[in-house]
Amino acid sequence: MRETAHLSWEGELAFSGASGSEGPIAWQGDEGSAGLRPSEAVLASLGACTAMDVISILHKKRQTVERYEVELEAELADAHPKIFRRITVTHVVAGPGLSVEAVRRSIELSATRYCIVNATLSSGLVEIHHRYRVSDGVDGSGAQEAEVVVTGPHGAGVALPDDAAGAERATA
């Protein structure tokens, strides 16, 4: 499998483009320009990847979800290249009779097995904390919160495919 994207320079530090699936993308490096900074795009990609996994798994588990949001916060190194050091991903899920265990397991599966962005980031130096906040109502009342799993650094906690695990061992 292969993924592709194409970027075109728009002037200054602005670029536009599209993914191989024709999804439009806009990046900016200057304040006031429309679009994401590249580091924000990585963070947003992690959120989108895990959110798609989790909502799909919850639907397969026949859970009724009325509200679902993913909050992401990253701590970056002080010196350039200012890599991500720690990312906290919090899944905020609400729905009547929602099973906390179903939410927890869905997040765990995304973090350890399915989300390509999480696996890629976790294979480096970043540590990613996966959490949930689950409530019965959309207003957030009666919320339960907990950490599910921590992935990274160096692939810790991620079920790497055999070819990636072999490459990781070879470079260690």
PyMOL commands that place a pseudoatom at each C-alpha (Angstrom):
pseudoatom trace, name=CA, resn=MET, resi=1, chain=A, elem=C, hetatm=0, pos=[0.000, 0.000, 0.000]
pseudoatom trace, name=CA, resn=ARG, resi=2, chain=A, elem=C, hetatm=0, pos=[1.181, 3.529, -0.749]
pseudoatom trace, name=CA, resn=GLU, resi=3, chain=A, elem=C, hetatm=0, pos=[-0.022, 6.966, 0.345]
pseudoatom trace, name=CA, resn=THR, resi=4, chain=A, elem=C, hetatm=0, pos=[0.591, 10.116, -1.688]
pseudoatom trace, name=CA, resn=ALA, resi=5, chain=A, elem=C, hetatm=0, pos=[0.163, 13.878, -1.424]
pseudoatom trace, name=CA, resn=HIS, resi=6, chain=A, elem=C, hetatm=0, pos=[1.050, 16.895, -3.557]
pseudoatom trace, name=CA, resn=LEU, resi=7, chain=A, elem=C, hetatm=0, pos=[1.932, 20.422, -2.367]
pseudoatom trace, name=CA, resn=SER, resi=8, chain=A, elem=C, hetatm=0, pos=[2.135, 23.701, -4.264]
pseudoatom trace, name=CA, resn=TRP, resi=9, chain=A, elem=C, hetatm=0, pos=[3.847, 26.818, -2.948]
pseudoatom trace, name=CA, resn=GLU, resi=10, chain=A, elem=C, hetatm=0, pos=[1.431, 29.755, -2.618]
pseudoatom trace, name=CA, resn=GLY, resi=11, chain=A, elem=C, hetatm=0, pos=[4.051, 32.335, -1.584]
pseudoatom trace, name=CA, resn=GLU, resi=12, chain=A, elem=C, hetatm=0, pos=[5.817, 33.211, 1.678]
pseudoatom trace, name=CA, resn=LEU, resi=13, chain=A, elem=C, hetatm=0, pos=[5.350, 30.149, 3.925]
pseudoatom trace, name=CA, resn=ALA, resi=14, chain=A, elem=C, hetatm=0, pos=[1.939, 29.088, 2.586]
pseudoatom trace, name=CA, resn=PHE, resi=15, chain=A, elem=C, hetatm=0, pos=[1.338, 25.830, 0.706]
pseudoatom trace, name=CA, resn=SER, resi=16, chain=A, elem=C, hetatm=0, pos=[-1.794, 24.161, -0.602]
pseudoatom trace, name=CA, resn=GLY, resi=17, chain=A, elem=C, hetatm=0, pos=[-2.266, 20.679, -1.855]
pseudoatom trace, name=CA, resn=ALA, resi=18, chain=A, elem=C, hetatm=0, pos=[-4.239, 17.516, -1.835]
pseudoatom trace, name=CA, resn=SER, resi=19, chain=A, elem=C, hetatm=0, pos=[-3.862, 14.027, -0.555]
pseudoatom trace, name=CA, resn=GLY, resi=20, chain=A, elem=C, hetatm=0, pos=[-3.833, 11.097, -2.943]
pseudoatom trace, name=CA, resn=SER, resi=21, chain=A, elem=C, hetatm=0, pos=[-7.535, 10.662, -2.183]
pseudoatom trace, name=CA, resn=GLU, resi=22, chain=A, elem=C, hetatm=0, pos=[-8.087, 14.286, -3.327]
pseudoatom trace, name=CA, resn=GLY, resi=23, chain=A, elem=C, hetatm=0, pos=[-8.638, 15.668, 0.184]
pseudoatom trace, name=CA, resn=PRO, resi=24, chain=A, elem=C, hetatm=0, pos=[-7.696, 19.357, 0.153]
pseudoatom trace, name=CA, resn=ILE, resi=25, chain=A, elem=C, hetatm=0, pos=[-4.948, 20.494, 2.519]
pseudoatom trace, name=CA, resn=ALA, resi=26, chain=A, elem=C, hetatm=0, pos=[-3.643, 23.970, 3.412]
pseudoatom trace, name=CA, resn=TRP, resi=27, chain=A, elem=C, hetatm=0, pos=[-0.521, 24.676, 5.481]
pseudoatom trace, name=CA, resn=GLN, resi=28, chain=A, elem=C, hetatm=0, pos=[0.823, 27.950, 6.758]
pseudoatom trace, name=CA, resn=GLY, resi=29, chain=A, elem=C, hetatm=0, pos=[3.946, 29.044, 8.501]
pseudoatom trace, name=CA, resn=ASP, resi=30, chain=A, elem=C, hetatm=0, pos=[3.088, 32.705, 8.985]
pseudoatom trace, name=CA, resn=GLU, resi=31, chain=A, elem=C, hetatm=0, pos=[0.694, 34.066, 11.567]
pseudoatom trace, name=CA, resn=GLY, resi=32, chain=A, elem=C, hetatm=0, pos=[-2.538, 35.196, 9.969]
pseudoatom trace, name=CA, resn=SER, resi=33, chain=A, elem=C, hetatm=0, pos=[-2.377, 32.803, 7.010]
pseudoatom trace, name=CA, resn=ALA, resi=34, chain=A, elem=C, hetatm=0, pos=[-5.148, 30.263, 6.567]
pseudoatom trace, name=CA, resn=GLY, resi=35, chain=A, elem=C, hetatm=0, pos=[-4.196, 26.666, 7.207]
pseudoatom trace, name=CA, resn=LEU, resi=36, chain=A, elem=C, hetatm=0, pos=[-2.397, 24.460, 9.672]
pseudoatom trace, name=CA, resn=ARG, resi=37, chain=A, elem=C, hetatm=0, pos=[1.193, 24.615, 10.789]
pseudoatom trace, name=CA, resn=PRO, resi=38, chain=A, elem=C, hetatm=0, pos=[2.840, 21.288, 9.897]
pseudoatom trace, name=CA, resn=SER, resi=39, chain=A, elem=C, hetatm=0, pos=[3.107, 20.281, 13.571]
pseudoatom trace, name=CA, resn=GLU, resi=40, chain=A, elem=C, hetatm=0, pos=[-0.615, 20.999, 14.037]
pseudoatom trace, name=CA, resn=ALA, resi=41, chain=A, elem=C, hetatm=0, pos=[-1.349, 18.841, 10.988]
pseudoatom trace, name=CA, resn=VAL, resi=42, chain=A, elem=C, hetatm=0, pos=[0.510, 15.913, 12.585]
pseudoatom trace, name=CA, resn=LEU, resi=43, chain=A, elem=C, hetatm=0, pos=[-1.445, 16.376, 15.819]
pseudoatom trace, name=CA, resn=ALA, resi=44, chain=A, elem=C, hetatm=0, pos=[-4.758, 16.680, 13.955]
pseudoatom trace, name=CA, resn=SER, resi=45, chain=A, elem=C, hetatm=0, pos=[-3.897, 13.575, 11.912]
pseudoatom trace, name=CA, resn=LEU, resi=46, chain=A, elem=C, hetatm=0, pos=[-3.354, 11.602, 15.108]
pseudoatom trace, name=CA, resn=GLY, resi=47, chain=A, elem=C, hetatm=0, pos=[-6.731, 12.794, 16.384]
pseudoatom trace, name=CA, resn=ALA, resi=48, chain=A, elem=C, hetatm=0, pos=[-8.541, 11.962, 13.159]
pseudoatom trace, name=CA, resn=CYS, resi=49, chain=A, elem=C, hetatm=0, pos=[-6.909, 8.540, 12.861]
pseudoatom trace, name=CA, resn=THR, resi=50, chain=A, elem=C, hetatm=0, pos=[-7.768, 7.412, 16.382]
pseudoatom trace, name=CA, resn=ALA, resi=51, chain=A, elem=C, hetatm=0, pos=[-11.251, 9.001, 16.261]
pseudoatom trace, name=CA, resn=MET, resi=52, chain=A, elem=C, hetatm=0, pos=[-12.163, 7.067, 13.108]
pseudoatom trace, name=CA, resn=ASP, resi=53, chain=A, elem=C, hetatm=0, pos=[-10.998, 3.826, 14.718]
pseudoatom trace, name=CA, resn=VAL, resi=54, chain=A, elem=C, hetatm=0, pos=[-12.784, 4.423, 18.000]
pseudoatom trace, name=CA, resn=ILE, resi=55, chain=A, elem=C, hetatm=0, pos=[-16.138, 5.491, 16.534]
pseudoatom trace, name=CA, resn=SER, resi=56, chain=A, elem=C, hetatm=0, pos=[-16.082, 2.523, 14.120]
pseudoatom trace, name=CA, resn=ILE, resi=57, chain=A, elem=C, hetatm=0, pos=[-15.368, 0.073, 16.938]
pseudoatom trace, name=CA, resn=LEU, resi=58, chain=A, elem=C, hetatm=0, pos=[-18.031, 1.632, 19.172]
pseudoatom trace, name=CA, resn=HIS, resi=59, chain=A, elem=C, hetatm=0, pos=[-20.596, 1.272, 16.376]
pseudoatom trace, name=CA, resn=LYS, resi=60, chain=A, elem=C, hetatm=0, pos=[-19.613, -2.388, 15.926]
pseudoatom trace, name=CA, resn=LYS, resi=61, chain=A, elem=C, hetatm=0, pos=[-20.120, -2.820, 19.677]
pseudoatom trace, name=CA, resn=ARG, resi=62, chain=A, elem=C, hetatm=0, pos=[-23.600, -1.308, 19.216]
pseudoatom trace, name=CA, resn=GLN, resi=63, chain=A, elem=C, hetatm=0, pos=[-22.917, 1.624, 21.511]
pseudoatom trace, name=CA, resn=THR, resi=64, chain=A, elem=C, hetatm=0, pos=[-25.121, 4.715, 21.217]
pseudoatom trace, name=CA, resn=VAL, resi=65, chain=A, elem=C, hetatm=0, pos=[-22.878, 7.757, 20.875]
pseudoatom trace, name=CA, resn=GLU, resi=66, chain=A, elem=C, hetatm=0, pos=[-24.534, 11.176, 20.948]
pseudoatom trace, name=CA, resn=ARG, resi=67, chain=A, elem=C, hetatm=0, pos=[-21.373, 13.284, 21.233]
pseudoatom trace, name=CA, resn=TYR, resi=68, chain=A, elem=C, hetatm=0, pos=[-17.751, 12.465, 20.505]
pseudoatom trace, name=CA, resn=GLU, resi=69, chain=A, elem=C, hetatm=0, pos=[-14.737, 14.761, 20.560]
pseudoatom trace, name=CA, resn=VAL, resi=70, chain=A, elem=C, hetatm=0, pos=[-11.002, 14.166, 20.673]
pseudoatom trace, name=CA, resn=GLU, resi=71, chain=A, elem=C, hetatm=0, pos=[-8.831, 16.643, 22.568]
pseudoatom trace, name=CA, resn=LEU, resi=72, chain=A, elem=C, hetatm=0, pos=[-5.078, 16.629, 21.866]
pseudoatom trace, name=CA, resn=GLU, resi=73, chain=A, elem=C, hetatm=0, pos=[-2.290, 18.415, 23.681]
pseudoatom trace, name=CA, resn=ALA, resi=74, chain=A, elem=C, hetatm=0, pos=[1.400, 18.131, 22.838]
pseudoatom trace, name=CA, resn=GLU, resi=75, chain=A, elem=C, hetatm=0, pos=[4.547, 19.026, 24.715]
pseudoatom trace, name=CA, resn=LEU, resi=76, chain=A, elem=C, hetatm=0, pos=[7.438, 19.867, 22.409]
pseudoatom trace, name=CA, resn=ALA, resi=77, chain=A, elem=C, hetatm=0, pos=[11.178, 19.935, 23.011]
pseudoatom trace, name=CA, resn=ASP, resi=78, chain=A, elem=C, hetatm=0, pos=[12.623, 23.391, 23.677]
pseudoatom trace, name=CA, resn=ALA, resi=79, chain=A, elem=C, hetatm=0, pos=[15.405, 23.138, 21.078]
pseudoatom trace, name=CA, resn=HIS, resi=80, chain=A, elem=C, hetatm=0, pos=[15.052, 22.658, 17.326]
pseudoatom trace, name=CA, resn=PRO, resi=81, chain=A, elem=C, hetatm=0, pos=[13.772, 20.529, 15.706]
pseudoatom trace, name=CA, resn=LYS, resi=82, chain=A, elem=C, hetatm=0, pos=[11.280, 20.815, 18.625]
pseudoatom trace, name=CA, resn=ILE, resi=83, chain=A, elem=C, hetatm=0, pos=[10.088, 17.226, 18.380]
pseudoatom trace, name=CA, resn=PHE, resi=84, chain=A, elem=C, hetatm=0, pos=[6.967, 16.033, 20.131]
pseudoatom trace, name=CA, resn=ARG, resi=85, chain=A, elem=C, hetatm=0, pos=[7.974, 14.711, 23.567]
pseudoatom trace, name=CA, resn=ARG, resi=86, chain=A, elem=C, hetatm=0, pos=[4.561, 13.822, 24.970]
pseudoatom trace, name=CA, resn=ILE, resi=87, chain=A, elem=C, hetatm=0, pos=[1.067, 13.879, 23.529]
pseudoatom trace, name=CA, resn=THR, resi=88, chain=A, elem=C, hetatm=0, pos=[-2.121, 13.436, 25.520]
pseudoatom trace, name=CA, resn=VAL, resi=89, chain=A, elem=C, hetatm=0, pos=[-5.151, 12.234, 23.564]
pseudoatom trace, name=CA, resn=THR, resi=90, chain=A, elem=C, hetatm=0, pos=[-8.458, 12.477, 25.437]
pseudoatom trace, name=CA, resn=HIS, resi=91, chain=A, elem=C, hetatm=0, pos=[-11.580, 10.922, 23.931]
pseudoatom trace, name=CA, resn=VAL, resi=92, chain=A, elem=C, hetatm=0, pos=[-14.700, 12.700, 25.224]
pseudoatom trace, name=CA, resn=VAL, resi=93, chain=A, elem=C, hetatm=0, pos=[-17.666, 10.422, 24.602]
pseudoatom trace, name=CA, resn=ALA, resi=94, chain=A, elem=C, hetatm=0, pos=[-21.291, 10.787, 25.665]
pseudoatom trace, name=CA, resn=GLY, resi=95, chain=A, elem=C, hetatm=0, pos=[-24.368, 8.649, 25.125]
pseudoatom trace, name=CA, resn=PRO, resi=96, chain=A, elem=C, hetatm=0, pos=[-27.153, 6.957, 27.063]
pseudoatom trace, name=CA, resn=GLY, resi=97, chain=A, elem=C, hetatm=0, pos=[-26.071, 3.664, 28.613]
pseudoatom trace, name=CA, resn=LEU, resi=98, chain=A, elem=C, hetatm=0, pos=[-22.594, 3.979, 27.124]
pseudoatom trace, name=CA, resn=SER, resi=99, chain=A, elem=C, hetatm=0, pos=[-20.315, 1.195, 28.346]
pseudoatom trace, name=CA, resn=VAL, resi=100, chain=A, elem=C, hetatm=0, pos=[-17.114, 2.625, 29.799]
pseudoatom trace, name=CA, resn=GLU, resi=101, chain=A, elem=C, hetatm=0, pos=[-15.433, -0.732, 29.137]
pseudoatom trace, name=CA, resn=ALA, resi=102, chain=A, elem=C, hetatm=0, pos=[-16.448, -0.564, 25.439]
pseudoatom trace, name=CA, resn=VAL, resi=103, chain=A, elem=C, hetatm=0, pos=[-14.957, 2.932, 25.177]
pseudoatom trace, name=CA, resn=ARG, resi=104, chain=A, elem=C, hetatm=0, pos=[-11.787, 1.863, 26.998]
pseudoatom trace, name=CA, resn=ARG, resi=105, chain=A, elem=C, hetatm=0, pos=[-11.309, -1.192, 24.773]
pseudoatom trace, name=CA, resn=SER, resi=106, chain=A, elem=C, hetatm=0, pos=[-11.983, 0.797, 21.587]
pseudoatom trace, name=CA, resn=ILE, resi=107, chain=A, elem=C, hetatm=0, pos=[-9.300, 3.315, 22.545]
pseudoatom trace, name=CA, resn=GLU, resi=108, chain=A, elem=C, hetatm=0, pos=[-6.880, 0.532, 23.463]
pseudoatom trace, name=CA, resn=LEU, resi=109, chain=A, elem=C, hetatm=0, pos=[-7.372, -1.205, 20.100]
pseudoatom trace, name=CA, resn=SER, resi=110, chain=A, elem=C, hetatm=0, pos=[-6.861, 2.040, 18.197]
pseudoatom trace, name=CA, resn=ALA, resi=111, chain=A, elem=C, hetatm=0, pos=[-3.727, 2.930, 20.174]
pseudoatom trace, name=CA, resn=THR, resi=112, chain=A, elem=C, hetatm=0, pos=[-2.079, -0.471, 20.112]
pseudoatom trace, name=CA, resn=ARG, resi=113, chain=A, elem=C, hetatm=0, pos=[-3.207, -2.028, 16.848]
pseudoatom trace, name=CA, resn=TYR, resi=114, chain=A, elem=C, hetatm=0, pos=[-5.033, 0.101, 14.270]
pseudoatom trace, name=CA, resn=CYS, resi=115, chain=A, elem=C, hetatm=0, pos=[-3.991, 3.781, 14.174]
pseudoatom trace, name=CA, resn=ILE, resi=116, chain=A, elem=C, hetatm=0, pos=[-1.080, 4.191, 11.731]
pseudoatom trace, name=CA, resn=VAL, resi=117, chain=A, elem=C, hetatm=0, pos=[-0.331, 7.730, 12.925]
pseudoatom trace, name=CA, resn=ASN, resi=118, chain=A, elem=C, hetatm=0, pos=[-0.117, 6.625, 16.566]
pseudoatom trace, name=CA, resn=ALA, resi=119, chain=A, elem=C, hetatm=0, pos=[2.125, 3.681, 15.661]
pseudoatom trace, name=CA, resn=THR, resi=120, chain=A, elem=C, hetatm=0, pos=[4.415, 5.886, 13.593]
pseudoatom trace, name=CA, resn=LEU, resi=121, chain=A, elem=C, hetatm=0, pos=[4.752, 8.580, 16.258]
pseudoatom trace, name=CA, resn=SER, resi=122, chain=A, elem=C, hetatm=0, pos=[5.146, 5.979, 19.031]
pseudoatom trace, name=CA, resn=SER, resi=123, chain=A, elem=C, hetatm=0, pos=[7.995, 4.302, 17.150]
pseudoatom trace, name=CA, resn=GLY, resi=124, chain=A, elem=C, hetatm=0, pos=[10.158, 7.372, 17.757]
pseudoatom trace, name=CA, resn=LEU, resi=125, chain=A, elem=C, hetatm=0, pos=[10.818, 9.357, 20.914]
pseudoatom trace, name=CA, resn=VAL, resi=126, chain=A, elem=C, hetatm=0, pos=[7.280, 10.545, 21.643]
pseudoatom trace, name=CA, resn=GLU, resi=127, chain=A, elem=C, hetatm=0, pos=[5.207, 9.115, 24.497]
pseudoatom trace, name=CA, resn=ILE, resi=128, chain=A, elem=C, hetatm=0, pos=[1.448, 9.154, 23.834]
pseudoatom trace, name=CA, resn=HIS, resi=129, chain=A, elem=C, hetatm=0, pos=[-1.069, 8.973, 26.680]
pseudoatom trace, name=CA, resn=HIS, resi=130, chain=A, elem=C, hetatm=0, pos=[-4.535, 7.745, 25.674]
pseudoatom trace, name=CA, resn=ARG, resi=131, chain=A, elem=C, hetatm=0, pos=[-7.370, 8.758, 28.005]
pseudoatom trace, name=CA, resn=TYR, resi=132, chain=A, elem=C, hetatm=0, pos=[-11.159, 8.890, 28.062]
pseudoatom trace, name=CA, resn=ARG, resi=133, chain=A, elem=C, hetatm=0, pos=[-13.897, 10.950, 29.649]
pseudoatom trace, name=CA, resn=VAL, resi=134, chain=A, elem=C, hetatm=0, pos=[-17.260, 9.172, 29.343]
pseudoatom trace, name=CA, resn=SER, resi=135, chain=A, elem=C, hetatm=0, pos=[-20.670, 10.479, 30.407]
pseudoatom trace, name=CA, resn=ASP, resi=136, chain=A, elem=C, hetatm=0, pos=[-24.278, 9.380, 30.040]
pseudoatom trace, name=CA, resn=GLY, resi=137, chain=A, elem=C, hetatm=0, pos=[-25.464, 12.764, 28.816]
pseudoatom trace, name=CA, resn=VAL, resi=138, chain=A, elem=C, hetatm=0, pos=[-24.336, 15.261, 26.226]
pseudoatom trace, name=CA, resn=ASP, resi=139, chain=A, elem=C, hetatm=0, pos=[-23.934, 17.850, 29.004]
pseudoatom trace, name=CA, resn=GLY, resi=140, chain=A, elem=C, hetatm=0, pos=[-21.054, 15.809, 30.463]
pseudoatom trace, name=CA, resn=SER, resi=141, chain=A, elem=C, hetatm=0, pos=[-22.752, 15.071, 33.752]
pseudoatom trace, name=CA, resn=GLY, resi=142, chain=A, elem=C, hetatm=0, pos=[-21.595, 12.023, 35.685]
pseudoatom trace, name=CA, resn=ALA, resi=143, chain=A, elem=C, hetatm=0, pos=[-18.377, 11.767, 33.699]
pseudoatom trace, name=CA, resn=GLN, resi=144, chain=A, elem=C, hetatm=0, pos=[-15.833, 9.037, 34.381]
pseudoatom trace, name=CA, resn=GLU, resi=145, chain=A, elem=C, hetatm=0, pos=[-12.189, 9.620, 33.418]
pseudoatom trace, name=CA, resn=ALA, resi=146, chain=A, elem=C, hetatm=0, pos=[-9.126, 7.374, 33.206]
pseudoatom trace, name=CA, resn=GLU, resi=147, chain=A, elem=C, hetatm=0, pos=[-5.950, 6.687, 31.284]
pseudoatom trace, name=CA, resn=VAL, resi=148, chain=A, elem=C, hetatm=0, pos=[-6.197, 3.634, 29.007]
pseudoatom trace, name=CA, resn=VAL, resi=149, chain=A, elem=C, hetatm=0, pos=[-2.700, 3.018, 27.687]
pseudoatom trace, name=CA, resn=VAL, resi=150, chain=A, elem=C, hetatm=0, pos=[0.624, 4.742, 27.033]
pseudoatom trace, name=CA, resn=THR, resi=151, chain=A, elem=C, hetatm=0, pos=[2.406, 4.038, 23.745]
pseudoatom trace, name=CA, resn=GLY, resi=152, chain=A, elem=C, hetatm=0, pos=[5.985, 4.917, 22.842]
pseudoatom trace, name=CA, resn=PRO, resi=153, chain=A, elem=C, hetatm=0, pos=[8.741, 5.718, 22.934]
pseudoatom trace, name=CA, resn=HIS, resi=154, chain=A, elem=C, hetatm=0, pos=[10.403, 3.314, 20.512]
pseudoatom trace, name=CA, resn=GLY, resi=155, chain=A, elem=C, hetatm=0, pos=[7.192, 1.392, 19.774]
pseudoatom trace, name=CA, resn=ALA, resi=156, chain=A, elem=C, hetatm=0, pos=[6.398, 0.451, 23.378]
pseudoatom trace, name=CA, resn=GLY, resi=157, chain=A, elem=C, hetatm=0, pos=[2.802, -0.685, 23.726]
pseudoatom trace, name=CA, resn=VAL, resi=158, chain=A, elem=C, hetatm=0, pos=[2.157, -0.924, 19.977]
pseudoatom trace, name=CA, resn=ALA, resi=159, chain=A, elem=C, hetatm=0, pos=[1.488, -4.259, 18.278]
pseudoatom trace, name=CA, resn=LEU, resi=160, chain=A, elem=C, hetatm=0, pos=[3.957, -3.764, 15.427]
pseudoatom trace, name=CA, resn=PRO, resi=161, chain=A, elem=C, hetatm=0, pos=[3.637, -5.961, 12.316]
pseudoatom trace, name=CA, resn=ASP, resi=162, chain=A, elem=C, hetatm=0, pos=[6.346, -8.606, 11.957]
pseudoatom trace, name=CA, resn=ASP, resi=163, chain=A, elem=C, hetatm=0, pos=[8.265, -6.685, 9.267]
pseudoatom trace, name=CA, resn=ALA, resi=164, chain=A, elem=C, hetatm=0, pos=[8.317, -3.454, 11.316]
pseudoatom trace, name=CA, resn=ALA, resi=165, chain=A, elem=C, hetatm=0, pos=[9.210, -5.261, 14.541]
pseudoatom trace, name=CA, resn=GLY, resi=166, chain=A, elem=C, hetatm=0, pos=[12.106, -7.000, 12.791]
pseudoatom trace, name=CA, resn=ALA, resi=167, chain=A, elem=C, hetatm=0, pos=[13.393, -3.685, 11.438]
pseudoatom trace, name=CA, resn=GLU, resi=168, chain=A, elem=C, hetatm=0, pos=[13.100, -2.146, 14.918]
pseudoatom trace, name=CA, resn=ARG, resi=169, chain=A, elem=C, hetatm=0, pos=[15.101, -4.984, 16.451]
pseudoatom trace, name=CA, resn=ALA, resi=170, chain=A, elem=C, hetatm=0, pos=[17.737, -4.695, 13.714]
pseudoatom trace, name=CA, resn=THR, resi=171, chain=A, elem=C, hetatm=0, pos=[18.346, -1.029, 14.438]
pseudoatom trace, name=CA, resn=ALA, resi=172, chain=A, elem=C, hetatm=0, pos=[18.328, -1.403, 18.237]
for i in range(1, 172): cmd.bond("trace and resi %d" % i, "trace and resi %d" % (i + 1))
show_as sticks, trace
zoom trace
